[in-house]
Amino acid sequence: MKRIVLCLSLTLCLPTAFAGYSDGFITAGEYEFGVIWRSCQIPLIVDGGGADEISVRDNGCLIVKSTSKPLSLYHPVGGVYDILLFDGHLLYLDGVTELIRIAGNNATAVLKGGSINLINSMQFTEKTNSAPHIDLYCQPGWSWLDGDPMKGIQGNWINGSPFEIEFSNDPTYDPVYTNINVIIPEPAAVVLFGIGSILLRRKK
């Protein structure tokens, strides 16, 4: 009897002990719940899959190449709904996400594409006179939503696709816009980025 109980206990615990993302990938057809990632030497790569929440801690690294679509927490689920950076690092290339929250002194994000609805920043930049923690790469002609930096930002990513991101400001911290560094690459760099994108698509 004890052996049966032990076998049942191990069987029930296995799905939580060996999460589908333990190999460092969330790919097409995979959707995870309550993901926590702490490794920087081996980044977590989302490429076609999704999650309800990915929490990056202890200087862990997350790379979002693409996600499942459309963005939804309900059946059918899709996208990476929330990304929470607690002293973690994010490279966001494409996909769909509701919220990116950046917190912790060492948390950083590089945004180069995709559909991101909200950014929440729980960091100090003005008060500490530190550099912004969010690098946003886009084409010339970007602007603040309705001309108000407190509301959000809009424009075109490097690849020409449009974006419109609202800011969720926390009154305890400096406004989100003070934590964003808008980077407009030189024309030659944009051409190289385009060639790189074409080569990546061919490999797939």
SEKOL-674528 format. One line per field, with one value per residue (C-alpha): residue number from 1; residue in one letter; x, y, z. Coordinates in steps of 0.1 Angstrom, whole numbers, plus 5000, padded with zeros to 4 digits. Each point is the difference from the previous one (the first is absolute). Layout:
N
num: NUM, ... .
residuo: A, ... .
px: X, ... .
py: Y, ... .
pz: Z, ... .
***
This chain:
204
num: 1, 2, 3, 4, 5, 6, 7, 8, 9, 10, 11, 12, 13, 14, 15, 16, 17, 18, 19, 20, 21, 22, 23, 24, 25, 26, 27, 28, 29, 30, 31, 32, 33, 34, 35, 36, 37, 38, 39, 40, 41, 42, 43, 44, 45, 46, 47, 48, 49, 50, 51, 52, 53, 54, 55, 56, 57, 58, 59, 60, 61, 62, 63, 64, 65, 66, 67, 68, 69, 70, 71, 72, 73, 74, 75, 76, 77, 78, 79, 80, 81, 82, 83, 84, 85, 86, 87, 88, 89, 90, 91, 92, 93, 94, 95, 96, 97, 98, 99, 100, 101, 102, 103, 104, 105, 106, 107, 108, 109, 110, 111, 112, 113, 114, 115, 116, 117, 118, 119, 120, 121, 122, 123, 124, 125, 126, 127, 128, 129, 130, 131, 132, 133, 134, 135, 136, 137, 138, 139, 140, 141, 142, 143, 144, 145, 146, 147, 148, 149, 150, 151, 152, 153, 154, 155, 156, 157, 158, 159, 160, 161, 162, 163, 164, 165, 166, 167, 168, 169, 170, 171, 172, 173, 174, 175, 176, 177, 178, 179, 180, 181, 182, 183, 184, 185, 186, 187, 188, 189, 190, 191, 192, 193, 194, 195, 196, 197, 198, 199, 200, 201, 202, 203, 204 .
residuo: M, K, R, I, V, L, C, L, S, L, T, L, C, L, P, T, A, F, A, G, Y, S, D, G, F, I, T, A, G, E, Y, E, F, G, V, I, W, R, S, C, Q, I, P, L, I, V, D, G, G, G, A, D, E, I, S, V, R, D, N, G, C, L, I, V, K, S, T, S, K, P, L, S, L, Y, H, P, V, G, G, V, Y, D, I, L, L, F, D, G, H, L, L, Y, L, D, G, V, T, E, L, I, R, I, A, G, N, N, A, T, A, V, L, K, G, G, S, I, N, L, I, N, S, M, Q, F, T, E, K, T, N, S, A, P, H, I, D, L, Y, C, Q, P, G, W, S, W, L, D, G, D, P, M, K, G, I, Q, G, N, W, I, N, G, S, P, F, E, I, E, F, S, N, D, P, T, Y, D, P, V, Y, T, N, I, N, V, I, I, P, E, P, A, A, V, V, L, F, G, I, G, S, I, L, L, R, R, K, K .
px: 5000, 5028, 5017, 4967, 4997, 5036, 4996, 4969, 5017, 5030, 4977, 4981, 5032, 5018, 4982, 5009, 5036, 5008, 4984, 4998, 5023, 5028, 5019, 5001, 4974, 4963, 4992, 4969, 4973, 5013, 4982, 5014, 4986, 5019, 5034, 5030, 5034, 5033, 5027, 5020, 5026, 4971, 4973, 4963, 4990, 4963, 4997, 4964, 4987, 4983, 4995, 4976, 5030, 5038, 5019, 5037, 5021, 5036, 5014, 4983, 4996, 4968, 5000, 4966, 5004, 4963, 4969, 4968, 4971, 4976, 5007, 4976, 4998, 4969, 4996, 5017, 5029, 5027, 5028, 5021, 4975, 5022, 5038, 5014, 5036, 5014, 5037, 4997, 5008, 4976, 5005, 4966, 5001, 4965, 4968, 4969, 5001, 4976, 5025, 5037, 5008, 5036, 5011, 5032, 5031, 5017, 4970, 5003, 4980, 5007, 4969, 5003, 4966, 4967, 4968, 5003, 4970, 5014, 5033, 5002, 5033, 5008, 5034, 5016, 5018, 4995, 5004, 5032, 5012, 5006, 4997, 4967, 4995, 4978, 5015, 4974, 5012, 4978, 4999, 5000, 4967, 4990, 4979, 4984, 4963, 4979, 5032, 5000, 5031, 4980, 4976, 5022, 5020, 4992, 5019, 5015, 5024, 5032, 4983, 4973, 4971, 4981, 4999, 4979, 5010, 4981, 5018, 4988, 5017, 5005, 5000, 5026, 5026, 5011, 4977, 5005, 5011, 5030, 5011, 4999, 5029, 4988, 5026, 4998, 5026, 5021, 4985, 5028, 4992, 4963, 5010, 5021, 4972, 4977, 5025, 5003, 4963, 4997, 5028, 4984, 4967, 5018, 5016, 4966 .
py: 5000, 5024, 4993, 5009, 5033, 5008, 4993, 5021, 5029, 4999, 4999, 5030, 5020, 4992, 5027, 5027, 4988, 4998, 5030, 5001, 5030, 4985, 4995, 5038, 5001, 5007, 4991, 4997, 4980, 5006, 5022, 5003, 5013, 5019, 4998, 5011, 5003, 5007, 4991, 5025, 4975, 4981, 5024, 4991, 5003, 5004, 4991, 4993, 4990, 5019, 5004, 5018, 5015, 4998, 5013, 5007, 5001, 5000, 5015, 4973, 5007, 4997, 5002, 5003, 4992, 4994, 4988, 4982, 5022, 5016, 5013, 4983, 4985, 4980, 4971, 5001, 5014, 5020, 5025, 5007, 5019, 5015, 5003, 5010, 5010, 4998, 5007, 4981, 5008, 5000, 5000, 5004, 4995, 4990, 4986, 5012, 5011, 5018, 5013, 5004, 5010, 5010, 5001, 4995, 5021, 4978, 4992, 5010, 4995, 5004, 5003, 4996, 4988, 4984, 5011, 5012, 5016, 5013, 5009, 5004, 5013, 4996, 5016, 5034, 5019, 5037, 4998, 4980, 5016, 4966, 4989, 4986, 4963, 4995, 5003, 5003, 4998, 5017, 5020, 5038, 5017, 4984, 5021, 4999, 4989, 5032, 5020, 4990, 4980, 4988, 4981, 4979, 4998, 4992, 4996, 4974, 4973, 4996, 4975, 5026, 4984, 5024, 5000, 5018, 4994, 5015, 5008, 4988, 5025, 4991, 5033, 4985, 4999, 5023, 5001, 4973, 5024, 5011, 4963, 4997, 5006, 5003, 4988, 5008, 4979, 5014, 4993, 4975, 4981, 4998, 4985, 4974, 4992, 4995, 4976, 4981, 4996, 4986, 4975, 4989, 4994, 4979, 4978, 4993 .
pz: 5000, 5009, 4966, 4982, 5019, 4993, 4963, 4998, 5018, 4977, 4969, 5012, 5008, 4967, 4978, 5025, 5005, 4963, 4984, 4963, 4998, 5020, 4967, 4996, 4972, 4997, 4964, 4977, 5016, 5036, 5025, 5035, 5033, 5027, 4984, 5022, 4983, 5018, 4975, 4979, 4987, 4984, 4990, 4998, 4964, 4989, 4963, 4990, 5034, 5029, 5037, 5024, 5019, 4997, 5031, 4994, 5032, 5012, 4968, 4979, 4962, 4979, 4962, 4983, 4963, 4993, 5018, 4993, 4990, 5007, 5035, 5024, 5035, 4990, 4976, 4976, 5020, 4983, 5003, 5031, 5020, 5028, 5001, 5034, 5002, 5036, 4994, 4967, 4964, 4970, 4963, 4982, 4963, 4990, 5015, 5020, 5036, 5023, 5026, 5005, 5036, 5007, 5036, 5020, 4997, 4973, 4979, 4963, 4968, 4963, 4978, 4962, 4988, 5007, 5017, 5036, 5016, 5033, 5016, 5038, 5015, 5037, 4998, 5008, 4972, 5006, 5038, 4997, 4968, 4985, 4963, 4987, 5004, 4969, 4965, 4973, 4964, 4973, 4969, 5000, 5005, 5033, 5024, 5035, 5000, 4995, 5005, 5037, 5012, 5030, 4977, 4978, 4968, 4964, 4967, 4978, 5009, 4980, 4976, 4993, 5020, 5022, 5038, 5026, 5037, 5029, 5033, 5034, 5023, 5037, 5021, 5023, 4972, 4972, 4969, 4974, 4973, 5021, 4999, 4962, 4977, 4964, 4975, 4963, 4982, 4971, 4965, 4994, 5032, 4989, 4967, 5018, 5023, 4970, 4984, 5033, 5003, 4964, 5007, 5033, 4981, 4974, 5026, 5015 .
***
